[in-house]
Amino acid sequence: MLHKVYRIQYTKDALKYLLKMPADIWEDIRSSFYRLAQWVPTNLDIRKLQGFTAPTYWLRVGSYRAIFRYEEDAIVIIVLKIWPRWDVYK
């Protein structure tokens, strides 16, 4: 069975925040999205969010949350926002 391999695309806001965070946390987030894009069997903490027009999810990586969505037609994962857990929903 063949799996889709998704590209990962970061919004300007998400990339801006990633570049400010410590390298080890950045690497954890990057590798989590890489595993998600490759369909590597994993136990990532992903939840579907309500109230969005397109299916939108959050991924928990330590004390950080990344909000993202799949674009099935383009086979891409768009990372919308990355912030510490206590700030991401503001």
C-alpha positions in Angstrom: 0.0 0.0 0.0 1.4 3.4 -1.0 1.1 6.3 1.3 1.1 10.0 0.4 4.2 11.8 1.5 3.2 15.4 2.5 5.4 18.5 2.1 5.6 20.7 5.1 5.0 24.4 4.7 5.3 27.0 7.5 3.4 30.3 7.6 5.5 33.4 8.2 4.3 33.6 11.8 5.1 29.9 12.5 8.6 30.2 10.9 9.3 33.5 12.8 8.5 31.8 16.1 10.5 28.7 15.2 13.6 30.7 14.5 13.4 32.3 18.0 13.1 29.1 20.0 15.9 26.9 21.4 17.4 24.5 18.8 16.5 21.4 20.7 12.8 22.4 20.9 12.8 23.4 17.2 14.3 20.0 16.3 11.6 18.2 18.3 8.9 20.1 16.4 10.5 19.7 13.1 11.0 15.9 13.5 7.4 15.5 14.7 6.1 17.1 11.5 8.5 15.1 9.5 7.2 11.8 11.0 3.6 13.1 10.4 4.4 13.9 6.8 6.0 10.5 6.1 3.2 8.6 7.8 5.8 7.0 10.2 3.9 5.0 12.9 4.1 7.1 16.0 2.2 8.2 19.1 2.0 11.9 18.3 -0.5 13.8 20.4 -2.8 15.3 17.7 -6.3 16.6 18.3 -8.8 18.0 15.8 -9.9 21.6 16.5 -13.5 22.7 16.2 -14.8 26.0 14.7 -12.6 26.2 11.6 -13.8 26.1 8.0 -11.1 23.6 7.0 -10.1 20.6 9.1 -7.5 22.0 11.6 -5.5 20.2 14.2 -3.0 20.9 17.0 0.1 18.9 17.7 1.5 18.8 21.2 5.3 18.7 21.4 6.3 19.1 25.0 4.9 22.4 26.3 4.4 23.7 22.8 1.4 23.5 20.5 1.5 23.7 16.7 -1.7 24.4 14.9 -1.8 22.9 11.4 -4.0 21.7 8.6 -3.8 19.3 5.7 -4.2 20.4 2.1 -5.2 17.1 0.5 -5.2 18.4 -3.1 -1.7 19.8 -2.8 -0.4 17.0 -0.5 0.9 19.6 2.0 0.8 20.1 5.7 0.5 23.9 6.5 1.8 24.8 10.0 -0.2 27.9 10.9 1.0 28.8 14.4 3.5 27.6 17.0 3.5 28.9 20.5 3.9 27.8 24.1 0.8 25.9 25.3 -0.3 28.8 27.6 -0.3 31.3 24.7 -1.4 29.4 21.5 -5.1 29.9 21.9 -5.1 33.7 22.4 
